[in-house]
Every structure is written in structure tokens, then in C-alpha cells.
Amino acid sequence: MKLPALALSLAVLAGCSSTPAPRFHSLLSAQPVAVEAVSTVPLPLDIGPVQVPAAVDQQQWVVRLPDDSLRILEQEQWVAPLRDELRAALFDRLAKRYGAVDVRSAPSAEFVRLKLDVQRFESMAAREVWIEAVWTATAPAKGSTPLVCRSSVREAVNGDAQALAAAHRRAVHTLADLIGQRLLAMYNGAGVRCP
């Protein structure tokens, strides 16, 4: 009788002295955001795997401090690997605003292929977030020349980890809009130039 009580007491004490549970964040917004749809016609889209810098390719956040040193925040984490979060958030915005449908779930002879290589994904404490990416879009069936562009998006941040996550969501929305306008034009056979 004494042994189980002792084990329970030790477990409770160990729980009290442990580090706090991690807080998880997503690049997908939990709140429905009113988005003005640019297109109601489906845009068949194939998004390849998203590439991210090795330094931030983890669930724990890597934050640049005011003295330019980096810190890994063990308690602040993405809910999924960053590359998956980016792909999901990008597709979500493209679906809501530009009518994107995943070509794998809705096969189409004509579609646009998108490859995204994120070269910077910076979280700067109390300053800004910065996403810089090179992206390539092609419409194979239309025989169009591949479009290769570089986009850089910055969003100001004042506040804690929640503010950083919100700023990253805004930055991904802006990046998706820069890309979506060109994908839609390419799919419709219009001339396309980089932003």
C-alpha cells in the first residue's frame, strides 16, 4: 500500500518540477479570414515539396535576437514540420482566393506546377519576420516558358510569440497573393512577369 502511494507522490513532484509543455503554432489561421476571391473558376495546381533552410528545418522555433545571435525556443514549436506548414498555408490561401484545387485529388490534363524554395525564413524578436523565396511556375500542357521569380516579404512584429506567428501568417498570405496572381494569368494563357 505504501509503495504505490510513494510512486504517485514522486510522479506528482516530478510533474511540478518539469519544464512547461511546449506551445504549438500553425501557419494556418484558426479564425476564418474573409478573403475576396479573385477567381471562381478552378485552378488545377500541383505544388511540389517546399524547400526550407536547414537552420529552421525543425519544429522548434529559431529566433534572431536584437544582437543578431540565434536562439532555439524549445517551448515554441510549429505543429508540423515547417515545410509542411508552409505548403499547407500557401495552398489554403491559393484555394480560397484563386480557386486552386489540388491536381492529385482532381486530375486535370491542364494544370500549373509550382515549386517553392524558401531561402530565408527569419523570426526577428520584436522587429519583423522575413520570408524570401525563389519559386518556379510552369503550365506543361500549355507549353509556356517556366516563370522563375524571387519574392521577399517582410512583416513588422511588436510582441510575443503569438505576434510572431501572426506576422508569419500575414507574410505567407502576401507571398501566396504574389504567386497566385501569376499562376492564374499563366493558366489563362496571359503574359506573365515576375513581381
Order of alpha helices (4+ residues) and beta strands (2+ residues): alpha-beta-beta-beta-beta-alpha-beta-beta-beta-beta-alpha
